[in-house]
Amino acid sequence: MSKQFKRTTVTAALPYANGPVHIGHMAGVYVPADIYVRYLRLKGEPVVFICGSDEHGVPITVRARKEGCTPQDVVDRYHSIIKQAFKDAGISFDIYSRTTSEQHHKTASDFFRKLYEKGEFIEQTTEQYYDPEAKQFLADRYIVGECPRCHSQGAYGDQCEKCGSTLSPEELINPVSKLSGAKPEKRPTKHWYLPLDRHEGWLRKWILDDHKEWRSNVYGQCKSWLDLGLQPRAVSRDLDWGIPVPVEGAEGKVLYVWFDAPIGYISNTQEMCAANPEKYGSWEQWWKDPETRLVHFIGKDNIVFHCIVFPAMLKAEGSYILPDNVPANEFLNLEGDKISTSRNWAVWLHEYLADFPGKADTLRYVLTANAPETKDNDFTWKDFQARHNNELVAVFGNFINRAMVLTHKYFEGKVPQHGEPTDYDMATLNEFADVKSRLEGYLDTFRFREAQKEAMNLARIGNKYLADTEPWKLAKTDMKRVAAILNMSLQIAANLAIAFEPFLPFSAARLRKMLGMNDFKWEQLGQTALLPDGSELGKTELLFEKIEDDAIEAQIKRLADIKEQNRANEFKPAEIKAPTSIEEFDKMDIRVAKVLECQKVPKADKLLQFTLDDGTGTPRTILSGIAKSYPEPEKLVGMQVLFIANFPPRKLRGIESQGMILSAVDADGQLVLVQPSREVKNGVQVG
């Protein structure tokens, strides 16, 4: 951090109130954000920690219809679950509010109006699907039909939940409205767009030139978006759940959730400051003062919104500061598989806290140790148990317990007299003399995994010191030396109580109570006179208790049951279609071709552009929606594929596609190209 700031505003991504929070969210966003905020508070730096539930958008309306309740019922339920789980996990927000609050509706509306009046939006009319019976435009999730991949019924306009394919409404076979069953029609509708292309110049300099210190995964994703060229993005949509667009002629339209959600950081800060102005002062100082540092903690799926879109919104408004850093994490997997809320493949935070009472710190410790800071990482229950038992219990807890028990045994629970340090004592002191500067080096650069490892190293030093000096043996001959050894051990314990405060707040508080540490400051870290001679210690307690195998086996069995259920539900062969004839089959001209080139289509997540040698001497271009199944398209070059040659050409993303490449949908939803069993001449027909 080159510039010095007076204060810091820390935001954590607003969790979507469509379900509970899981360990992937915790590892990616909330634990690292809380560590950072607790660290700044411990240093005495002014900081606020802002979050709240994101409560608008289509998925919430879909869940409400499915459950036969209102969207407000859905968000009320999950807001309560999420807020309580965060509190129980020690996530120390200064405010946790919500985007359905009156304050947020006003703030988001005012923000839109200011940009609207400044001419920062463009208006465009496009054709979108409309339900003529329900008399409303349809979000993709409200359009269902036959999946073009696996041919199961009931696929949504954005995804088939049977085979997992990403879709668009145009691809569905016989699409109908989920609201009324009517066939949807394309109708024109007007919306407002934020022209991101106008902001591309300053964004490129601000990010690529001025923020090269950002994490490589963040910087790289931003560069990729900027290199592709930014496009206008709709800030409104046709929906009845959300914040109404506050301009004339916008009836039935609400602010797009991506636009209103980040404004929630601002509205929540306003709410916090209004409720406690003596403590927090004016909200403007946290959002508009150039002496304030703004830091967003998010997952990698939110990088573009917090590094490109939201800054463009703030810049367009004109009076706000821009984020100084966005330490986004990658994803955490579970037992080798991607966490999936729809498949219930997750460890839900509120359920973990119920299953492992009093062990919030263990989860925080393990998630930090496995933090997906620059690449995806994995959580396993066996690793969870091993880290708890072998590190928290056997290293940290064991050292504290031995130091406390010996002091109570030999010195009636009072800090014994410090003595003249021996050479070995001096060597041990030197090992942790610079622990404060090392921890600061990691924490200031958002390297929380390394910081926690450094804090645990202090416990390892203490354990080794006690093991090497063996005060229980010296007690027979040299109590003065025993006093000096235990004094130093307790001073190391006091250092641990400070060092682990950001990481393990519950355990650190219990340790300070045992040590009688009423006052403590970050600046004391590394000192060796934190506990005065003769001061009274509290009662000895075990900081951590061993986690037995049966508790872990129960969690592993639960996941195995979920996987088995998912496997049973994932794939059922589609029904055989109605009988056809050889004459109908002969109408399809299926041929073999070799892939000459293959690449992703810019700004189209699922499209690959194939250039084929079909034997005619003229390369053929075909677009295929299989990008999700083939993330490295260059590896397809040289492969022979089957394609339908006599499909009429059609334009996709401005590119003419001349046919259809054949693929099969596997049981896991992956698309697999159909190939001849051995190489044949390009252009030969399949018959």
N, C-alpha and C positions, 0 to 999 in steps of 0.2 A: 504494500500500500504506500504509494509515493506521497500523495497528498494527505495532510493531516486534517481530520474532521472534528467538529465539536460534538457530534452525536451520530447515532446510527439508527436507521429504520430497517428492521428485518421483517420480511414477509415470508410466510410459508404458503405454498400452493393451497388454494381453497379446495378441500376434499368435496367430491360430488355427493350430495345427499340422496343418492340412489341405492345406497348400501353401506355397510360398515367399513371401517378402515382395516387394512391387513398389513402384514409385516413388510411387504414390498413398499407400501407407502411410507412406513416408519423408517425403513433403511434408506430410502431414496430422498426423503424430505425432512420429516419431523424430528428424528433423533439428531441428525447433524445440525439442523437449525437450532435446536434447543441447546446443544453443546456450545455452539458459538455464542448464543445470547447469554447463557450462564457465565461463560468466560468473560464477556464484556462487563457484565454486572459485577463480577468478582473483582475486576480491575477498577471498578468505580466509574466506568464510562457511561454516559447517558445513552440509553438504548430502549426501544420499544419493540415488542414482538407481536406481530399482527397476523390474525388468521380468522377464518369463519367458514361456514358451510356455503357451498355453491349450490343454489336451489332452483335454478331455472333450466329450461332445455327439454328437448323431446323425450329422452329416456325416462324422465320423471313422469311425464304424462302417459307414456306407454305402461310403466309399472302401475300407475294409478288405475288405468283402465283394466289392466289384468287383475288387480286386486279388488276392483269394485269400490274404490274410494276416491277421494279428491287428491290432486297433486299436493295440496297443503298438508293433508294427512300423511302422505309419504315423507315429505321433507321434515315435518315435525318429529316423526318417529326416528328417522336416521340422524337428524341434527342432535337429538338428545343422546342417542347411543354413542355417536362420535365424540361429542363434547365430554361426556363422562369418561370414556375410554382414554382420551388424551390426558385428562386430569389424573386418572389413576396411574398412567404411565409416566407421570412427572413432566409432561410437556408444558412448560411454564409461560403460556401466552399472557400478554398483558390484556388482550381481549380476544375472545372467540365469539364472533357474532354470526350474522347470516345475511344472504342477499335478498331475502324476502322482507327485511326490515323496512320500516317507513323511511329511515334515514338513507338507506341504500337506494331505494327507488327515487328519492329526490335528487341525490347526488349524481346517479347515473343519467337521469333525465336532464339535469342541468348541464352535465358534461356533453351530452349529445347536442343539446340546443346551442351551446357555445360554438362547437365545431360546425354545426349546421349554419349558424348565422355568419361565421367567418368564411363560409364557402369551402370548407375542407372536405366535403363529400361530393360525390357525383351520383346522379340518379340514372338508373338503367331499368329498362323494361325487358324482361325475359319470359320465356314460356316455361311454366312448371305444371306439374300434375295437380288436377283439381277434381274433387268429388262433387258431381252435380247434384247428388241427393243430400249429402250432408252440408252442401254449400260451403265448402272450405278447401283451401289448398292443403296438400298432403305432404308431410315430411316423409322422407324415404322409409322410415320405420312403419308408416301407416299404409304402405303399399305392399301387398303380398301376391305371390304367384308361384308358378313352377320354376324350380331352380334349373337354369340352362346347363348346369354341370352334372348334378346327380339326379335331377328330375324328380326330387321330392317336392311335395306340395307344402305351401305355407312358408316359403322362403321370403325374407324381407327384402325391401328395396335397397338395403345397404349390405346385407349379409345373409347367407344361407347357414342356419344354425345346425343343419344336419351334416353338411360336408365342410363347413367353415370357410367357404369361398366368399371373397369380397365381391359385391355386385353393385350395379346401378339399376334404378327402376326400369330403364330402357331395355335391360337384358332379360328381365323376367318374362316367362312365357305365360300368356293370359293373365296379366296383372289385374288385380281388383283392389278397391279401397277396403282397408280393414275396418273402417268406420261403418260403412253401409253395405258393402258387398258390390257396389256399383263399379262399372268399368271407369277408371279415371280418364280425364280428358286433359289435353295440354291447353292451358289458357295463359294469356299474358298477365304479368303482375309486376308492379313497380317496387324497386327497393333502392336503398341508399348504400353506397359503397365507399370504403376508405381507399383512396388511390395510393396504394403503397409504392407504386412506381415513381410517384412524385418525390418520395422520401429516400429513394435508393441511393442517391449521391452522398448525402450526409451520413446515412446509416453505414455505408461502406467505409467511409473514413473513420467514423466514431468507433466502429467495431474492429475492423481489420487493421487500422493504423494505431488507434488510441487504446485498444484493450487487448493487446497481444498476451497479457498476463492471464487472460481467462483460460479455464481448463481447455485442453486440446479438443475434447469431445464437443464442447460448447462452441468454441471458435470454429471448428471444422464444419459443424452443421450450419452455422450462420453463413460461413463463406459459401457453402454449397447452395443455399437459398439465394444469396445475392448473385452468385455467378449464373444461376438459371434465369435471373431477372424477375423482379417482383411484379405482381399483378394486383388490380383492385380486388378488395375483399368485402363481401356483403356484411353490413352491420345491422341489418334488419331481416326478419323473416315472417312468414305468415303463420301465426300460431296464437292460441288463446291463453298461453301460460307464460308469463314473463312481464317485463316492464314495457308498457305501451310506448311506441315511438311517438315522441311529443311534438309532432308537427301536423298541420292540417292535411287531410287527405290520406292519413296513415291508419285509418280504422282497420282493426283486425291484424295489425302488424305489431311485433314486439322487437325489442333490441336482441340481436343475436347473443347467445350466452357467452361467446368468446369475447364480445365487446363489454358486456356488463360485468362479468365476473372479476376481472382485474381492478375495475373501479371499486370493487368491494374492499380492497386494501385501504383505499382512501376513505370510504364511508365508515368503515370500522374504526379507523383512526379518529375520525370526527366524533363518532359515538363515544369512544374511550375518553377523549379529551373533554367532551361536554360533561361526562359523568364525574370526572375527577380533574378539574382544571388546576388545582393546587399541585398535584403530583406531575401531571403531564404537560401543562401549559397549553399553548395554542396548537391546533392540528397543523396549521400552515408551516410551523417550524420543522415539522417532521417530513414535509413533502415539497416545500418550496424554497427553503433556505439552502443556498449553495454550500454552506458549511455542514450540511447533513449528508451522510453517506447512506445510499439506498442499496440494500442487498436482497436479492430474491433467491430463496431456496425452492427448487422445483425438481421434478423428474425430467428425463430426456424428452418425453413426449410433449413437454410444454416449452421447450427451448425457443421455438420460433415465435411463440406468443409473447414471451417475456423479454426476448432480445431484439425482436424486430417489430412486432405488431403493437404491443403496449408502449414501447418507447416512441413509435410513430404517433400514437394517440396523444401521449404526453407532450411531445414536441409540437404537434398541431395545436393543442390547447394553448401552449405558450408560457405558462407560469410555473411548470413543475420541473423538479430535478429528474435526471435520468439515472437508471441503475448504474452503480459503480462496479458491481460484480454479480454474476448469476452462476453460483457454483452448483450446476445441475449434476445429478448422479445418473448413472445408467440403471438398468433393471436388476432386481434380485429375483432369481429363480428359486423354486421350491423342490427339493429332492430331484434336481436335474431337469425339471419341466418348468415351462413358463407359467407363472401365476395367472390363473384365469378365474375371474369372478363368476362368469356364466357357468363354468363347470365346477364351481365350488372348490377349485384347486387353490387353496389359500389357507394361511393361518390367520384367523381374524383376531384383531387385537383384543376386543372385549372378551372373546372366548378364552384366549391365552391367559388373560388376567384372572379369569375365574378358575381355570384349570391349574394355574401355578400362582396361588395367592402369595403375596409378599416377594415375588420374584420379578418385579418390573425392571429392576436394575440388571438382572441377568439377561433379559431380552435386549435391553439397551447395549449391554456390553458385547453380546454376540453379534448384533446387527452392526455395531461399529467396527468390530474386528473383521467382519465380512463385508464391509461397506463397498458397494459397487461404484467407486468414485470415478473411475475412468473407463471401466469395462463391466459387463454383466458379471454378477457373482452368484453363488449358490448357498442356500440355507438348507441344512439337513439336521434332523433331530439328534443324530449321533454326535455330530460336531457340537451342537448346542450343549448336550450333556457333558462332552469331554471338556469344552472350554469352561463350563461352570465348575466341574469337579476338579479339574487339573490346574486351573488358573485362579478362579475366584476363591475356591475352597482351599486348595492345597498350597497356594502361594500367598495371596493377599490375606485371606481369613486366617490361615495357619500362623502367619507372622504376628498379626494383631493379637490373636488368642494367646500365643506363647508369651509375648511381652507383657500383656495384661495379667495373666495368671501368675507369672513369676514375680511381678511387682507386688501383687496382693499377698503372695506367699512370704516374701522376704522383707517387704517394707510397708506392710499394713495398708496397701493401696494408695500410697503417696509417692509422688515423683521423687526418686532418690537423688542424692547429691551428685552433681556432675564432677568428674575428676579430670586430672591431667590426661589428655589424649595420648595414647601410645602411637607408634608408627603405623600400626595396623588401623587404629582408629582414624588417623589422618588420611590414610589411603582410602578408607571407606567414605570419609567426608568428601574427599575430592571426587569420588564417583558420582555424587549427586549435587555437587556445588553449583553446577550450571543447569540443573533440571528446569529452572524457571525459563531461562533463555531458550532452551531446546523446545520446551512445550510451546512457548510463544511463537517460535519459528514455524512450527507445524500448524498451530491454531489460526494464526494470522493469515495463512495461505490455504486454509480450509482442508488441511490434510489430517482429518480427524482420526483415521485409522492409525497413522504413525504417532499421533499425539497420545492416544490411549495406550499404545504399546510402550511409549516412553514413561507414562505414569505407572504402568505395571512393572516396569523395570526397577522402579524405586522400591516396590515390595520385594522383588527378587534380591535387591541389595540388602534389605533388612533381614530377609530370611537367611541369606548366606552369612551375614554378620553374626546373628545369633548362633547359627550352627557351628561357625568357626570358633567363636569365643567360649561357648559352652558354660554360661554362668552358673548353671545348676551343679556343675562339678567344682567350680571355684568357690561356691558358697561354703564349702567345708574349711577353706583356708584363708580366703581374701575377700571379705564382704565389701571392702572399699572399692575393689575392682568390679565386683558384681554391681554395685551401685552405679558406677560409671557406665558399665555396659548397658544396664537397663535404662538409664537416663537417655543414652544415645538412641536406644531402640525406640523409646517413647517419642523422642524428637522426630525420628523417621516416620513413626506412625502419624504424628501431627502433620507432617508434610504430606503424607498420603491423604489425609482428610481434606487438605486444600486441593491437591492435584486432581483428586477424583470427583470433586464437587460438580464440574460440568458434565461428567460422564455418568456417574452413579450417585445421583443426589440423595436418594433415600439411605443408601449405605454410608455415604459420607456424613450425613446428619447423625446417624446412629453412632458412628465412630467418634465424632466430635463430642457427643454426649458422654460416651465412655471415658474420653480423655479430659472432660471438663473444659473444653474449648468454647467459651462463650463468644469471644470475638476472634475473628480471623480475617485476613486480607490476602489477596493474591501476591502482593509485594513481599509477604513474609515467606513465600515458597523458597526453599533452599536454605533457610536459616536453621540454626541448631539450638536455639534457646526459646522455642515457642511455648514450652511448658515450664513454668518456674519451679525451681527446687522446692519440694515440700507441698506442692499443690495436690489437692485431693482428686483421685480418679473416681469415676463412677463404677457401677456394677459391670462385671465382665459378661458379655453376651457373644454368642457366635454370630459373626457378620453374615456368614453363608452356611447353609446346611446342604449336604450332599443330595443330589437328585438321583433317585434309585431307578433301576432298569425298568420296573413295571410302569412308571409314569411315562417313560419314553416309548415303551412298546405300545402303550395305549394310543399315543399320538400317531405312531407309524401305522398301526392297524386302522385307525380312522382314515388315514390317507389311502391306504390300500383298498379299503371299502369304497371310497369315493372314486378311485381309479377304476375299479371293477364296474361300478355303476355307470361311469362315463363310457367305458368300453362297450357295455351292453347297449347304451343309448346312441353311441356315436354312429354306427353304421348298420343299416339294414338295406339289403339290395332293393333298388327301386322296382316297382311293379313292371312287369313286361308290358310294353306298349301294345296298342291295338294291332292286329295282324295287318301286314302289308304284303306287297307282291314283289317278284323279281323285277318286274317292269319299273316299279317305283324306285327300287334300289339302283337300277341301271341308269336312272336319270342323274344320279350323283356321279360326277367324274372325279374319282379319288385317285391321286397320283403320289409318286414318291419324289422328293426333292432333297437336295443337300443344303445345309445352312452355310451360307457364305459369310454373313454378318448377323450379329444379334446384339441389340442394345436396348436400354430402358428408354421409354418415351418421356421426355421432360414433363414434370408436373402431373404425371399420370401414374399413380402408385402401382397399378396392376398391369399396365400395358408394356409388352415387349414388341419391338419392331424387328421383324425377320427379313433378311434379304436372301432369297432362295435361288439356287440353280435348278430350274425345273426341266432342263433338257432342251429348251427352245432356243437357247442362245441369248435370251433377254432376261436379265434378273427380275424376279417377281418379289413384290413387297407385300407382306401380310402382317397385320397387327393381331396379337393374341393376348388375352387377359390372364397370363400365367406368371407374371413377375413375382408374385408372392412365393411361388413354388420354386422359382429359379432365380435366386438373388444374385448369382454370378452368371449373367447371360453369355458372357464371352466364352464360357466353357462349352456352350452348345455348338460353337462353330465346328464344322466338319461332320456333324451328326446328320443322318438321314431321317426325315420325318414324313408323315403322311398328311396330305392336305386336300381339300375339296377345291378343284380348279374352276368349276363353273358357277360358283356363287357370284352374284352381281357385285361389282365393286362398291364400297361405301367409304365415306370419309370419317375418320376418327381423329380428333385433335389436329385437324387440318392435313392429315396424311391419308392418302387413298390406300385402302387395304384391298388386295386382290385375291380373296378367297378365305378359307378357314383352315387352320391347322388343327388336326385331331389330337385330343388328349383324353385320358381316363381319369376319373376322380377316385383316388384311393380311399381306404376306410378312414384315414386320418385327415381327410379333406384336401390333401395335396394333389395338385394336378400333375399327371405324368404323361409326357409326350409318347405317342404311339409310333413305333419304329418297325421296319422290316427286321426279321431275325438275322439276315446277313445283307451285306451291301449289294445293291442292284443298280441298274442303269437309272440315272436321273430322268424323270418323266414317264417311267413305266406306270401303267394303270393298275389299280387294284380291282379285282373282279371275282 
